[in-house]
Each structure stands twice: as C-alpha cells, then as structure tokens.
Amino acid sequence: MSILLIMELNSPYIQRFELPEAVLGEFYGKEVPEPFVPSFTENRFTAGESPSLITADLSGTLTWLQQLELPKPFEREGGAIPFLLFSPHFSTGHLLFHYDGTSNSTELIKNFIRLFGNSIQDSKATIISPSFIPKSKIREEQEVIELVASSTKETSFIKFNFVNIGDFCSYGIDHNCTLLVTTKNYQADLAEVLFQFSRRKVWDVGMSFYLSP
C-alpha cells in the first residue's frame, strides 16, 4: 500500500503544506484505530468534511529537506488540524507530552487523548512542564497530569525549562520516547532540527512528532 496522495484525496487541506504530496495523507474519524498505521490511512473524504489528522512520512520529509538550501516550515499557513510526522517504526509506546502552562496546551493534550485513546492504554507517558507555573494554573496542570495518568499505563511528571524543540528532541531520543506531543508553535524550529538531521543523512530519527494548535 502507498501513502494517500492529494490526487486521490481531492482535499483542499493538503494544499496548505509545503511538503510534497507523496509524503502526505489524511485521517478522517473521531478516534484512530488500534493498531494505527499512519501510512495506510483510508480515503474517507467527503465534501465539506475536515480531516481529524494530517500525516506525513518522516523519512520522506527528511529527503525533501535535504534538497533545500534552507529549511521551510511544513505548512504555508497555520491550520487547526493536528499534524503527525511519523517515523518508519511509528509507536505510541512511550509518549512525551509538552505542557507549557497554557490553556491551549491543556486542550492540545486533551484532544490528543481523545484521538489516540485506543492506542495509548498500555503506553508509558512522560509530561514535561516548566519549572514555574502561575498559581492560577496549578490546578489545570494537575488536571493534565491526572488525565494522562488515567489514559496510560504509566506516567511520570518532570519540570524542565526547555526553551526550544531541540531540547525536547534530545530528551526524547535519550530516553527512548516514541512520540512527542507538542504545539505547532515549534513547527519552524522542528523543521530546522530535522534539516540538520537531513544534512547528516540521519534518516531514522526513531521518534515521531504530533503537532497541534
């Protein structure tokens, strides 16, 4: 099977991306199946329907980046649809959640769990939160921890003042994390990090990336 192409999908959402059509796919549905194989997403597009998830093959994305003189953001315009860059060995076995202390971050994590709920019941999860959280956000932070803990098999919570996506990538790779869940605000930084991987011809990053508004 091949990854879904824009010609097959006839959907306007893929056209918002800089990435080549051949690496992109779309998933339609309230919850991904178990097991979820992102490269084999079905075409269930109907006029007026929005996908739940845009997918992109990470190896193909690295090949595309290698051909550029400078890295480009993946999307031409920010969109409300989550974006999954999946590695060849896609897994939800060890999730790395980035909670940044904002309500948007809380909703991002809630939406991820709604979408991947069937796939993460046996997962290990790590939540990284800033060292300082305003008092007004402490209860919300606790709710995020409880939600993740109730949705996964094992959950740990740590405080780090990471300032860029490279910090999360380094931590995730060092601790065998398989999927980083973070905000689209890091999209340009992630493109830069992966651009450097492509320059070094590192094709199997091992970790996948879920980006959402």
C-alpha positions, 0 to 999 in steps of 0.5 A: 500500500502507498501513502494517500496522495492529494490526487486521490484525496481531492482535499483542499487541506493538503494544499496548505503544506509545503511538503510534497504530496507523496509524503502526505495523507489524511485521517478522517474519524473521531478516534484512530484505530488500534493498531494505527498505521499512519501510512495506510490511512483510508480515503474517507473524504467527503465534501465539506468534511475536515480531516481529524489528522494530517500525516506525513512520512518522516523519512520522506520529509527528511529527503525533501529537506535535504534538497533545500538550501534552507529549511521551510516550515511544513505548512504555508499557513497555520491550520487547526488540524493536528499534524503527525510526522511519523517515523518508519517504526511509528509507536505510541509506546512511550509518549512525551507530552509538552505542557507549557502552562497554557490553556491551549496546551491543556486542550492540545493534550486533551484532544490528543487523548481523545484521538489516540485513546485506543492506542495509548492504554498500555503506553508509558507517558512522560509530561514535561512542564516548566519549572514555574507555573502561575498559581492560577494554573496549578490546578489545570496542570494537575488536571493534565497530569491526572488525565494522562495518568488515567489514559496510560499505563504509566506516567511520570511528571518532570519540570524542565525549562526547555526553551526550544524543540531541540531540547525536547528532541534530545530528551526524547531520543535519550530516553527512548520516547516514541512520540512527542506531543507538542504545539505547532508553535515549534513547527519552524524550529522542528523543521530546522532540527530535522534539516540538520538531521537531513544534512547528516543523512540521519534518516531514522530519527526513531521518534515521531512528532504530533503537532497541534494548535 
